[in-house]
Amino acid sequence: MHDTLKGKRILITQASEFMGPTLCEVMAEQGATVIASHHPLVHPDAAQQVVAEAGAIDVLVANLSIHAPSTHATEVSEQEWQEVFAALVDPLPRLIRAVVPSMEHRGGGRILLIGSAAALRGMKRTSTYSAARGAQLAYVQAVGVELAPQNIQFNAIAQNFVDNPTYFPAEVQANPRFQERLAREVPLGRLVGAREDALFAAYLCSDAAACFVGQVFPVCGGWVTR
């Protein structure tokens, strides 16, 4: 076991979804005390409740996910748009309002969003999801600059083609069409491993990553940089 995160109390939201399980595992291995929250965050009061139940924390990992709709842009309904933004975007300012005062009191902290590279490269039939993920990244960049003077670093991982059960379950990975797409679109030639991604997240939550302010880090096997 390593001690990169020794002594840190880390709250991970939606811990049973998206990158949650691997993040919990890796950050505990790195010495952190992990508070795994499984509460949905759609309700306006949920974020405040989750943070209050966690107690004093040094790091918040905003792991937010929803199954991405594949609707044509002209057919996106009001309900779809609202539901996706309610799941991915609306919880962020609520989490910030809930967690920042105590971090300021403690002299600083880390906030890391687990976002998506769908915001960085256009894909057909993903307008709602990509827009919401884009709003997340814009929010991180703006608020990251605002929080930096308080010694609170707020950054984001923008990932795609990372092994996780929400977006790339086993049945998707086994599909020959997906394997062809992976070989065609991802220079790495494979999915980024869940642990590879989580270890990078752990680094961004550590004291060694104190110099990053409002930054977005693509983790996608070269998908957005090819």
HELIX and SHEET records of a PDB file:
HELIX    1   1 GLY A   20  GLU A   29  1                                  10    
HELIX    2   2 ALA A   46  ALA A   54  1                                   9    
HELIX    3   3 ALA A   73  GLU A   75  5                                   3    
HELIX    4   4 GLU A   78  LEU A   88  1                                  11    
HELIX    5   5 PRO A   91  ARG A  106  1                                  16    
HELIX    6   6 ALA A  117  ALA A  119  5                                   3    
HELIX    7   7 SER A  127  LEU A  147  1                                  21    
HELIX    8   8 ALA A  148  GLN A  150  5                                   3    
HELIX    9   9 ALA A  170  GLN A  173  1                                   4    
HELIX   10  10 PRO A  176  GLU A  185  1                                  10    
HELIX   11  11 ALA A  194  LEU A  204  1                                  11    
HELIX   12  12 ASP A  207  ALA A  209  5                                   3    
SHEET    1   A 6 THR A  33  ALA A  36  0                                        
SHEET    2   A 6 ARG A   9  ILE A  12  1                                        
SHEET    3   A 6 VAL A  59  ASN A  63  1                                        
SHEET    4   A 6 GLY A 109  SER A 116  1                                        
SHEET    5   A 6 ILE A 152  GLN A 159  1                                        
SHEET    6   A 6 VAL A 216  VAL A 219  1                                        
END                                                                             
